[in-house]
Amino acid sequence: MTVTTQNPTVRVRGLTKKFQGFTALDAVDIDFLPGRVHMLFGENGAGKSTLINLLAGVHRADAGTIEVDGVPCSIGSPHAARQVGISTVFQEPALVPQLTIEENLNIGREETLGWFLRRRAMRAKAAVALERVASLMDPGTHAGDLSRAEQQIVEIAKSVQDKARLVIFDEPTASLTEEETARLFETIQRLKSEGLAIIYITHRMSELRVIGDDISVLRDGKLVRTSRLDEVDDDQLVTLMTGRKVEALFPTIAHNPGVGGLLLEDVHGPGLHGVSMSVKPGEIVGLTGLVGSGKAAVGETIYGLTRHHRGRIMVNGRELTSRGPRGRVGDRIIHYPSDRKKAGLVPTRSARENASLSALDTYARGPVLKRGMEARAADRILERLALRPMRTTALPGTFSGGNQQKIVLARGFSRVYDLHIFDEPTTGVDVGARCEIYQAIADLVHAGAAVLVISSDLPEIVNLVHRAYVITEGRIVGEFTETDLTEENLLPWFFHHPAEATA
């Protein structure tokens, strides 16, 4: 579908890329227009990263053409991409932390006079770049002292220097707060108003219509559809992306609460002020709120990562007295952290070894670890969770975000746990992998486990859980059951002052 008759800033035709015989991108045709934000949408492995890496000069296309302002271009390196006006802001900022903002902005663009640097000219150029993205940061600040959001703003300033015509954003909000995300969107809108073409990649459905104008959906390396965002609804997008109807995204989970489970009574600790809540066996309970509300602290306290100084935490009628995560695992509690890369995975160990990490004692005979037994058990679990590709000896970093999350989740199936605590279980995970993760959670509930899902994704809370709590400033301010569990009911409580709460 043609979005508009406007001349494109960048046009790709028949763009194709193969890796070791595997077709990662198959004859893709897309126009990227000036002054518009073009969303790239698709599951992990759909071809989004391959497409932007071809535009950014990270890889060379095997077939097809790239035109910038109607002129065919051969883009064989990141430098060549910048020369024709294509810049990329990757998910992980690539600033040198020991250098100042000014120095980072001038890397590869140094102003010299003979053997000497023209410091004043470089400072002026950095100031212009920061002014263009409406930043008031001091150019003399070291990059290592900046917040994640500030680092991204510097990356954007760097990307729009010189003659940028197209700027690519690769999941820029993955680790930003709501406030930081809002500032990023303001910057993107400013660039858009200047006539730059923008490519924006995200897994978050909620971001599409906030920032996007047009959308291209990719699946299995092929372009499924390009259209204006106002011509397609969310249900259609999910179906286009996955080949499945949206109602299949969330499994049907019977609500059969049993006796016992988790009980918090007036728990006080770091970031928590009198939290009381419960999760029964055979049910899934949600905990939601804004970033910094205390929702993550609840899971960390239950799991023993932080210690509470008042109140009781009980599981199956017994107060927990063990200290630290090791003791909690002994109490048959498992916690899946929100940051899988930093806190959930051992990057130097294989997918198989990560999956079996919390159950090594079950594969041991005395002091000897039975490697064959461990491998067979871990492989069965990873196959059950649909790890793709099924390379269990590969390192976690070689897998997509959704498959990394499956490796973390595999630990919950390596032994029996009474309580499973999920903290943001689908952050950076595509819709297809979400289906499989949700089904795995459903399997745990059907087996009689108590499941707590801590999430800032309201559709996830509304459609997945049986009951939900809202937390604000470390206090529970609302509890909702299936009959009143809607986004409209939940959202106002995010901004309730705890003193006003009546629930």
C-alpha positions in Angstrom: 0.0 0.0 0.0 1.3 3.5 -0.8 1.2 5.7 2.2 1.4 9.0 0.3 2.6 10.4 -3.0 5.3 12.5 -1.2 8.8 11.9 -2.5 10.6 9.6 0.0 13.8 10.6 1.8 15.0 7.0 1.6 13.5 4.3 -0.7 14.4 0.6 -0.5 13.5 -1.8 -3.3 14.0 -5.5 -3.3 16.3 -5.4 -0.3 17.5 -8.9 0.4 20.1 -10.3 2.9 21.1 -13.9 3.6 23.2 -15.3 6.4 24.8 -18.7 5.8 22.0 -19.6 3.4 19.2 -18.3 5.7 17.2 -15.5 4.2 16.9 -12.8 6.9 15.3 -10.2 4.6 13.5 -11.1 1.5 12.9 -8.5 -1.3 11.6 -5.7 0.9 10.1 -2.5 -0.6 9.5 0.5 1.8 9.5 4.3 1.4 10.6 6.4 4.4 9.1 9.9 4.1 10.3 13.3 5.3 8.6 14.7 8.4 7.0 11.3 9.4 7.8 8.7 12.0 7.8 5.2 10.4 7.3 2.3 12.8 8.9 -1.0 12.1 6.9 -3.7 13.8 7.4 -7.5 14.0 8.5 -10.4 16.1 12.1 -11.1 17.0 13.7 -12.5 13.9 11.2 -10.8 11.6 13.9 -8.9 9.8 13.7 -5.4 11.5 17.3 -5.5 12.8 18.6 -6.8 9.4 16.8 -3.9 7.6 18.2 -1.2 9.8 21.7 -2.7 9.8 21.7 -2.6 6.0 20.6 1.1 6.1 23.2 1.8 8.8 26.0 0.2 6.8 26.6 -2.6 9.4 25.9 -5.2 6.7 25.9 -5.1 2.9 22.7 -6.2 1.0 22.9 -9.2 -1.2 20.3 -7.7 -3.6 18.1 -4.7 -4.0 18.7 -0.9 -3.9 18.8 1.9 -1.5 18.0 5.5 -2.7 18.5 8.7 -0.7 16.6 11.6 -2.1 16.2 9.7 -5.4 19.9 8.9 -5.8 21.0 5.2 -5.6 23.6 4.7 -2.9 26.1 2.0 -2.0 26.2 1.8 1.8 29.1 -0.4 2.8 30.0 1.0 6.2 28.5 3.1 9.0 30.7 6.0 7.8 29.2 5.7 4.3 25.7 5.7 5.8 26.5 8.9 7.7 27.9 10.5 4.5 24.5 10.0 2.8 22.6 11.3 5.8 21.5 8.1 7.6 22.2 7.9 11.3 21.2 5.3 13.9 20.5 5.6 17.6 21.0 2.1 18.9 19.3 0.7 22.1 22.6 0.7 24.0 24.4 4.1 24.0 27.9 3.9 22.6 29.4 6.9 24.3 32.9 6.9 25.8 32.2 7.4 29.6 35.6 8.9 30.3 35.0 11.7 27.7 32.9 14.8 28.1 29.7 15.4 26.1 31.6 17.8 23.9 34.4 15.3 23.2 31.9 12.5 22.4 30.0 14.7 20.0 33.3 15.5 18.2 34.7 11.9 17.9 35.5 11.5 14.2 34.6 15.1 13.6 37.5 16.9 15.2 38.4 20.4 14.1 42.1 20.8 13.7 44.6 23.4 12.8 47.8 21.6 11.8 48.6 19.4 14.7 46.4 21.2 17.1 42.7 20.7 18.0 40.5 23.8 17.6 38.8 23.5 21.0 36.7 26.6 20.6 35.2 25.5 17.3 34.5 22.0 18.6 32.8 23.5 21.7 30.6 25.7 19.4 29.7 22.7 17.2 28.7 20.6 20.3 26.6 23.5 21.6 24.8 23.7 18.2 24.1 20.0 18.3 22.7 20.1 21.8 20.6 23.1 21.0 19.1 21.3 18.1 17.7 18.6 20.4 16.7 21.3 23.0 19.2 20.0 25.6 20.5 22.2 28.4 23.2 19.8 29.5 26.7 21.2 30.2 28.9 20.0 27.3 31.7 19.6 29.8 29.9 16.9 31.7 31.4 13.4 31.5 29.2 10.9 29.7 29.7 8.4 32.5 27.9 10.8 34.9 24.8 11.0 32.7 21.5 9.1 33.2 20.5 6.6 30.6 18.0 9.1 29.1 20.6 11.9 29.0 23.1 9.5 27.2 20.4 8.9 24.6 19.8 12.6 24.0 23.6 12.9 23.4 23.4 10.0 21.0 20.6 11.8 19.2 22.5 15.1 19.1 25.4 13.2 17.6 23.2 11.5 15.0 21.7 14.7 13.7 25.0 16.5 13.2 26.1 17.4 9.7 23.5 16.5 7.1 21.3 13.8 8.7 18.2 13.0 6.6 17.0 9.8 8.2 17.4 8.9 11.9 16.8 5.3 13.1 15.7 4.6 16.7 16.1 1.0 17.8 13.9 0.3 20.8 15.0 3.6 22.5 12.6 3.4 25.5 13.5 -0.1 26.7 15.1 1.1 29.9 13.6 4.6 30.3 11.0 5.8 32.8 7.7 7.4 31.7 9.1 10.9 32.2 12.3 10.1 30.3 10.2 8.5 27.5 8.1 11.7 27.3 11.2 13.8 26.8 12.5 11.5 24.2 9.2 11.7 22.3 9.4 15.5 22.4 12.9 15.4 20.8 11.6 13.1 18.1 8.7 15.4 17.4 11.2 18.3 17.1 13.3 16.4 14.5 10.1 15.4 12.7 9.0 19.0 12.5 12.4 19.9 10.8 11.5 17.5 8.0 13.7 14.5 9.0 12.5 11.0 8.2 12.4 8.8 11.3 12.4 5.0 11.6 11.3 3.8 15.0 11.5 0.2 16.2 9.5 -0.9 19.3 7.8 -4.0 20.8 5.4 -1.8 22.8 2.0 -1.5 21.2 1.3 1.5 23.4 4.0 3.6 21.7 2.8 3.1 18.1 0.1 5.7 18.0 1.8 8.1 20.4 4.8 8.7 18.2 4.1 7.0 14.8 2.6 8.1 11.5 3.2 5.1 9.3 3.9 1.4 10.0 5.5 -1.5 8.2 4.9 -5.0 9.6 7.6 -7.7 8.9 7.2 -11.4 9.4 9.9 -14.1 8.6 11.9 -11.6 6.7 9.1 -10.5 4.4 7.1 -7.3 4.3 3.5 -8.1 5.2 2.0 -4.6 5.0 2.8 -0.9 5.0 0.1 1.6 5.8 -0.8 4.8 7.7 -1.3 3.9 11.4 -4.8 5.4 11.3 -5.7 2.8 8.7 -5.0 -0.3 10.9 -6.1 -1.2 14.4 -4.2 -3.0 17.1 -6.0 -6.3 16.5 -5.0 -6.2 12.9 -1.4 -5.4 13.7 -1.1 -8.4 16.0 -2.6 -10.7 13.4 -0.3 -9.3 10.7 2.7 -9.7 12.9 2.1 -13.2 14.3 -0.4 -14.8 11.9 -2.7 -15.3 14.9 -5.8 -13.6 16.1 -5.3 -11.2 19.0 -7.7 -13.2 21.3 -5.1 -16.0 21.2 -2.5 -13.8 22.9 -3.7 -14.4 26.4 -4.5 -17.9 27.5 -7.7 -18.8 29.5 -6.6 -19.5 33.0 -9.1 -21.1 35.4 -9.3 -19.3 38.8 -9.2 -22.0 41.4 -7.7 -20.4 44.5 -6.6 -22.9 47.2 -5.5 -22.6 50.8 -2.3 -21.0 51.9 0.0 -19.3 49.4 1.7 -15.9 49.9 0.5 -13.5 52.6 2.1 -10.1 53.4 1.0 -8.4 56.6 1.9 -4.7 57.1 5.4 -5.1 55.6 7.8 -2.2 56.0 11.2 -2.1 54.3 13.2 -0.2 51.7 10.6 1.6 49.6 7.7 -0.1 51.3 5.3 1.3 53.9 2.8 -1.2 55.3 2.2 -3.4 52.4 -0.5 -6.1 52.9 -1.5 -8.5 50.1 -2.1 -12.1 49.2 -1.6 -14.6 46.4 -3.4 -18.0 46.7 -2.2 -21.3 45.1 -4.0 -21.7 41.8 -4.3 -18.0 41.0 -2.3 -15.3 39.3 -2.2 -11.9 41.0 -1.0 -8.7 39.4 0.9 -5.8 41.0 1.1 -2.6 39.0 2.0 1.1 39.4 4.3 3.8 38.1 8.1 3.4 37.9 9.4 4.0 41.5 6.0 3.2 43.1 7.5 0.3 45.0 6.2 -2.6 42.9 9.7 -4.0 42.2 10.6 -3.6 45.9 7.7 -5.9 46.8 9.2 -8.8 44.8 12.7 -8.1 46.0 11.6 -8.2 49.6 9.6 -11.4 49.3 12.6 -13.1 47.6 15.1 -11.8 50.3 17.1 -9.5 48.0 16.2 -6.7 50.5 15.2 -7.2 54.2 12.0 -5.9 55.7 12.2 -4.5 59.3 8.5 -4.8 60.2 5.5 -7.0 59.4 5.3 -10.6 58.3 5.8 -12.5 55.1 4.2 -15.9 55.1 4.0 -18.7 52.6 1.6 -21.6 53.2 0.9 -20.5 56.8 4.6 -20.4 57.8 6.5 -17.1 58.4 9.6 -16.8 56.4 12.7 -16.5 58.6 15.4 -17.5 56.0 17.8 -14.9 54.8 18.7 -14.1 51.2 17.6 -15.7 47.9 19.3 -19.0 48.7 17.1 -19.4 51.7 14.0 -18.4 49.7 14.7 -21.0 47.1 14.8 -23.5 50.0 11.3 -22.1 50.9 10.2 -23.0 47.3 10.1 -19.4 46.1 11.6 -18.2 42.8 12.0 -14.7 41.4 12.4 -13.7 37.8 14.1 -10.3 37.7 13.1 -7.4 35.3 16.6 -7.0 34.0 17.4 -10.4 32.6 20.8 -9.5 31.2 22.2 -8.0 34.4 20.4 -10.1 37.0 18.8 -13.1 35.3 21.4 -14.7 33.1 25.0 -15.8 33.4 26.3 -14.6 30.0 29.4 -16.9 30.0 27.3 -20.0 30.5 25.2 -21.8 27.9 21.4 -21.7 27.7 21.3 -25.2 29.1 23.5 -24.3 32.1 21.4 -21.2 32.8 18.2 -23.2 32.7 19.4 -25.7 35.3 21.2 -23.2 37.6 18.8 -23.2 40.5 18.5 -27.0 40.5 22.1 -28.3 40.3 21.7 -30.2 43.6 19.0 -32.4 41.9 21.6 -33.5 39.2 24.4 -34.3 41.7 25.5 -37.6 43.1 27.5 -36.6 46.1 30.1 -34.0 45.0 29.8 -35.0 41.3 27.5 -33.2 38.9 25.8 -35.6 36.5 26.2 -33.6 33.3 24.2 -35.9 31.1 21.3 -35.9 33.5 21.5 -32.1 33.7 21.6 -31.7 29.9 18.7 -34.0 29.3 16.5 -32.3 31.9 17.4 -28.7 30.8 16.8 -29.6 27.1 13.4 -31.0 27.8 12.4 -27.8 29.6 13.7 -25.5 26.9 12.0 -27.5 24.2 8.7 -27.3 26.2 9.2 -23.5 26.3 9.8 -23.4 22.5 13.3 -22.0 22.6 14.2 -20.8 19.1 16.6 -21.8 17.7 16.9 -24.9 19.9 20.7 -24.5 20.4 20.9 -25.2 24.1 24.7 -25.1 24.1 24.8 -21.5 22.8 25.4 -18.5 25.0 22.3 -16.4 26.1 23.6 -13.4 24.2 23.1 -15.1 20.9 19.4 -15.3 21.4 16.6 -12.7 21.0 15.1 -11.0 24.0 12.1 -13.3 24.1 14.2 -16.4 24.0 16.5 -15.0 26.7 13.4 -14.6 28.8 12.5 -18.3 28.1 15.9 -19.3 29.4 15.3 -17.4 32.6 11.8 -18.9 32.9 13.2 -22.4 32.4 14.5 -22.3 36.0 11.0 -22.3 37.3 10.4 -25.7 35.7 13.6 -27.2 36.9 12.1 -28.0 40.3 8.8 -27.5 42.1 8.2 -24.0 43.5 5.1 -22.9 45.5 5.5 -19.2 44.6 6.7 -17.7 41.3 7.4 -13.9 41.3 7.6 -12.4 37.8 9.0 -8.8 37.5 8.2 -7.3 34.1 8.2 -10.7 32.4 7.7 -9.4 28.8 9.8 -6.3 28.6 11.5 -6.2 25.2 9.6 -9.3 24.2 7.7 -9.6 20.9 4.1 -10.7 20.7 4.8 -14.2 19.6 7.2 -14.9 22.5 4.7 -13.3 24.8 2.1 -15.9 23.9 4.5 -18.7 24.8 5.6 -17.0 28.1 2.0 -16.4 29.1 1.2 -20.1 28.4 4.1 -21.1 30.5 2.8 -19.0 33.4 -0.7 -20.5 32.8 0.9 -24.0 33.1 2.4 -23.1 36.5 -1.0 -21.8 37.8 -2.8 -24.9 36.5 -0.3 -27.0 38.4 -1.3 -25.3 41.6 1.4 -22.7 42.1 0.8 -19.2 43.4 2.0 -16.6 40.8 2.6 -12.9 41.3 3.1 -10.8 38.1 4.7 -7.4 38.7 4.1 -5.3 35.6 3.7 -1.8 34.3 2.0 -3.1 31.1 -1.7 -2.5 31.8 -3.1 -4.8 29.0 -0.9 -7.5 30.5 -2.4 -7.0 34.0 -6.0 -6.7 32.8 -6.0 -9.7 30.5 -3.6 -12.1 32.3 -4.4 -12.0 36.1 -7.3 -12.9 38.3 -6.8 -10.1 40.8 -4.6 -7.0 40.9 -3.2 -4.5 43.3 -2.1 -1.0 42.6 0.9 0.4 44.6 1.8 4.1 45.0 4.7 5.5 47.1 5.3 2.1 48.7 1.6 1.6 49.7 -1.2 -0.5 48.3 -3.9 1.9 47.2 -6.3 -0.4 45.4 -7.3 -4.0 44.9 -9.3 -5.2 41.9 -11.0 -8.5 41.1 -12.0 -9.9 37.7 -15.3 -8.0 37.7 -13.7 -4.6 37.9 -10.3 -5.3 36.4 -10.1 -2.8 33.5 -7.6 -0.2 32.4 -10.1 2.6 33.0 -10.5 1.5 36.6 -6.8 0.9 37.3 -5.2 3.9 35.8 -6.6 6.7 38.1 -5.2 4.9 41.1 -1.7 5.2 39.8 -1.9 8.9 40.8 -3.7 8.5 44.1 -1.9 9.8 47.1 -1.9 6.9 49.6 -3.6 9.2 52.2 -6.5 9.4 49.9 -6.8 5.7 49.3 -9.9 4.0 50.7 -9.4 0.5 49.2 
